[in-house]
């Protein structure tokens, strides 16, 4: 009878260990970034910028990650969302053209620090830049 209790305990322990191990093993989520593009009004309030060009690219100029150099356009709430396969640090550039004659651009820069299981928020504040496009 004593051996039966020991055997049952060992079986229970192995089953419990297996359940705990299998339920705690999950793949990490890919790194994500939510970027907000805004400009300040006269009262210094953030105004979302729709249709701004947002470019995410490697911080190192000699980097060969062409699949990381990507462009998206902000939605009506001034937002874009990026997902990448690996952890990395990236530069962010945003631009919105407001006038052709004379050419007037609003632009801003930022940085993304992407980590697994995290969504990195970044706010880019656009300011006036005449006769120059950052792209």
Secondary structure, 3 states (H helix, E strand, C coil): CHHHHHHHHHHHHHHHHHHHHHHHCCCCCCEEEEEEEEEECCCCCEEECCCCEEEEEECCCCCCCCCCCEEEECCCCCEEEEEECCCEEEEEEEEEEEEECCEEEEEEEEEEEECCCCEEEEEEEEEEEECCCCC
